[in-house]
Structure formats: C-alpha cells, structure tokens
Amino acid sequence: MRELSVAVFRPDDERLADAVELIDSLGATPVPDPMLSIEATDATPREDADYVVLTSKTGAELVADSGWKPGGATVCAIGPKTADAVREAGYEVDIVPDEYTSSGLVATLSDRIDGARIEVARSDHGSPVLLDGFEAAGAYVHETILYRLVRPEGSGASAERAADGELDAACFTSSLTVDHFLEAAADRGLHEEALAGLEEATVGVIGEPTRETAAGRGIDVDVVASEATFDALACETVEAAAPTYRD
C-alpha cells in the first residue's frame, strides 16, 4: 500500500521544509507545492504608534532587516509562531491573543484601544477584520504593506496530482493558497479535473475565512484546524484522511 499523499503549499523556505518534515513524521508522503512567494515592498512601519501589530514571520524579518524600532509601542503578534519570529528578530512581544486569529486579536485589544494609534504591518492580502475591528473599537489605524504575496512560477504539481486522482489530502493555510491552487490548475487546463480530485481527497484549512473561500470556489472542506497553526492543520488533516484512505 502506498503512503497517504498530502499537498502542502507553504512558501519555499524553512516553512516548507518544516511542513515536509512534519507530514513525513506522520507517516504520509508530502507533496510540496509552494503557492506563495514573497515580494518585499521596502516599506517600514510608522514609529509613532501606541500599538504595533505583526501578523507573520516574514513581516517580523522584514521590519528587523529595515532597522525599524518600535519605540514605546506595545508589540502584538497574532499567534505563537509569529511571536517566536518577532523575538528572534530582536523585539519584545507584549501581547499574543488566546485565539490566534484576526478576530481573536481584535477581541483581546478592543477594550483598551479607544483613541489609540495602531500600526498594522503585514502583507497585501491581510484580512479586513483587523482594520475594521480596531476602527470599530475607536482606534486610529494605519496599515503598512511590507510585502506582496504572489504565485511562484512553476507551481501546480499538486493540481496535476489531484486531477489524476493521486492526491489524498491537501492543507490550505489561507484563502490565497486556495485561489493560487485553482489558478495553477487552470493554467494547465485542469481546473475542473483538479476540483474533482479534491472532492475525493480530504481537504483541511486554517480558519473560517479560508473555509468560506474554499466553499465559494466549489471545494468541500473536511477539516478546519482546531487552532490557527500549520502543525494542528497537518495533524488533523492526516488523521481525518487516514480512515478513508484506500489502497
């Protein structure tokens, strides 16, 4: 019996390497297919904010490379992985929400930010939940786009596997990975075939927004990770796929 094949779409750096290692440790065969590539904008966050929000490892590394200083701002990370990256970049982390999502961070800060200046430093595909939620709580919000997320050239090996009925599971980490997967399939003339392949596979996602995007594109979601981390997503998706896996 061949091993369960699981597509992962992390950027082609240590995050992809870690994802491959994790899938392999779970007794499955990873199908690495990066769907996100980073294009830095060279922008830097403002330095006069009361709160600074960082939402990714990439963002933490870019602001550190730029020499940006938080001054007296309260530094917020959207989750533990981002917090670790912020610390590794040389900054202290003051706040990490209990729920590792945009809505979780809004809930954590909402009772303390009326009239405060909040700097949100992130990618060009950030959720509007942060900005809308902070503004609704009475904050003055500024967003700095640190980097753009684009689809790498040559992506789509997993779409071909899905179209051929050779993909058993897929781990989507954002709405953009869903869209880029389908774009890659369409570029190969395999859009409908890839969708059909995903219907037979176990599809896991991080977060309700990604589930909604997948559903809106015709993809049935089997697993929404219990927490917004890739480790939870991978473990729960592989566990869900295993009972239905066929020789």
N, C-alpha and C positions, 0 to 999 in steps of 0.2 A: 504493500500500500504506500503510495507516495504521500509525502507530508502535506498538511494543510498549507495552501499558498495565501499569503496575506500582503496586500499592497499597502505601502506607506509612502507618504507624499511630503515628507519634511524637506526643508532646504538642504542643499548638498554641502553640509559641513558636519560638525560633530553631532548635530541633532539627528541627521540621517544615520550616521554611524551608530549612535546610541539606540535609535529605533530598530535598526537591523539586528543589533546585538540582543535587544530585548525580545524581539519576535523569535529569534533563533533559540533563546533560552527557554521560551515557552513551548518548544518542540514543533514549531511551524517553520515554513520556508518564507523568508521575507522577499517581497517583490519591491525593491526600492525604485521609486519613480518620482524624483523631485518635481513638485508642481509650483514652487515658489522660488524666485531668485530676487536678490536684494540689489536695489539701485539707490545708493545714498544721495541725498539732496544737498548735503553740506550745510544744511540749516542747523542752528543751535537754539535751544530753549531760551526763553526770557529769563533774566536773573532777578526780577523784582517781584516774583510770585510768593504768596503765602504757602501754597501747596504746589508740589510738582508731582505729576503722575507719569510713571513709566510703565509700559504695558508689555515689554518683550525684552529678551536677552539682547537682540540686535540693537534695540534702542539704547539700552544701557551701554553697550560697547561703543556705539557711535558718539554719544554725548561725552564719554570718557576720552575718546580719541580727539575730540574737538577742544578739550581743555575746559569745558563748561564747569562752573561751580554753582552748587545750589544755594550758597549763602546761608541765610537763616530759614530757608523754606523747609516745610515738613515734606519729606520724600515718601511717596506712596508707590508701592508695587502691586500689580494686580493679582499676583499669586506667588507661591513659594519659589518656583523656578526663576521667575523674573527677579524676585528679591535676592536670590543667591547670585544672580548675574550682576545686579546692581552693587552688591557688596564686593564681589570680585573686581568690579571696575573701580573700587575705591571710595564708594559712597556709603553712608549710613542709611538704613531703611527704618522709617518711623512707623509706617502703617502697612499691614497686609490684611485684607479683608478675610473673614471666615469663609465666605463664599467667593471662589476665585473667578469671578466674572465681572463685567462692567456694572451690572445691576448690583452685585454684591459690594463693590467699592462705593457706588453711589449711596447705598444704604448705610455703609459704615461712616461716611463723611457728612451725610445730609443734615445732621443736627448741629454741625459745628462750622459750616462754611458760609452762612449768610453774610454777605458783604465781603467775603474773602476773594483774593485773586488766585485763580487756579490755572496752572500751566499744564497742558496735556501734550506730551511729546511722544509721537508714535508714527505708524505707517500711514500711507494714504488710503488704506482700507479699514480704518478704525470704525468701530460701531458708533452710531449716533447716540447710543444710550448714555455714554459718559457725559457728553456735552449737554444733552438735553436735561439729564438728571441733575447735573451741577447747577445749571441755569435755573431750573425749577426750584432748587434749594436756596436761591438767592445769591449765588456766586457770580463773579465776573470771570469768564472763561476765555482763555486763549489757547489755540491749538497750533503746534509746530509739527510740520510733516518732516520727519527725519529721513525717511526712505520710502521708496515705491516698491511695491510687490508686483513682479511680472512673471509670466510663464517662461521657464527656460526653454531654449531651443532643444529639440530632440525629445522632449517629454512625451509620454504616451504609451510606453511599453505595457503598462498595466491595462490600458484601454484595449490594446490588442489581445492581451490575455483574457480579459473579460469577454470580448467579442467571440473568442474561440472557446469559451466555456471552461477556461483553465484558471480562473481566479475564484478562490473560495471565500475570501473576506477582503474588506477594504476599510482603512482607518482614515476618515476625513477629519482634519483638525480645524477647518474653518470653511466658511461659505466660499471663499476664493478657491480653495483646493477642489471643491465640487465643480465650480464653474470651469476651472482650468482643465480638470479631467475631461469634462464633456467637450471643451474646445479642442483638446488634443485628439479625442476620438473623432470629432467632426472633421478635423484636418486630414484624418486618414480615411474618411468616408465610412466611418464605423459608428456613427452616433447611435442609431437605433440598436445595432448589434451589441454595443457596449452597455447600453441601458438594459437590454435583455439579459446580458451576463450578470449585471449587478442584481437583477431580480432573483437570480438563482444563488447569489452569494449572500454572505452575512455582512451587512453594512453597519459600521459603527461611526459615530460622530461625537465631537466635543460640543456640547451646548445646544440649547434650544434654537438659537438663530441658525446654526448650521443644519439642524434637523429641518427647520422650515424651508431653508434654501433647497435642500435635497428634495424634499417633498414637492416643492414648487417646480422642480426640474424633472419630476416623474420618477424619483428614486425612493423606494421604500426603505425606511431606516429601521433596523432591528435593535440597535443598541445606542442609547445616549449615555455617555460615560457618567458615572456617579460623581466624579469631580473633574474639574477642567484641567486635567493633566494627560500627557500622552501615555504615561505608564498605566493609568486607570483605563484609558480608552483601549489600549492594546490588549491588556489582560482580560478585560470584559468582553471584547470582541472575539478574541480567540476562544474564550470559554463558551461563548454563545454559539460559535461556529462548530466546535468540536462534536456535539451530539448529533448534528445533522450532516456531518461530513461523510461523503460517500467514497468508496474505493474508486 
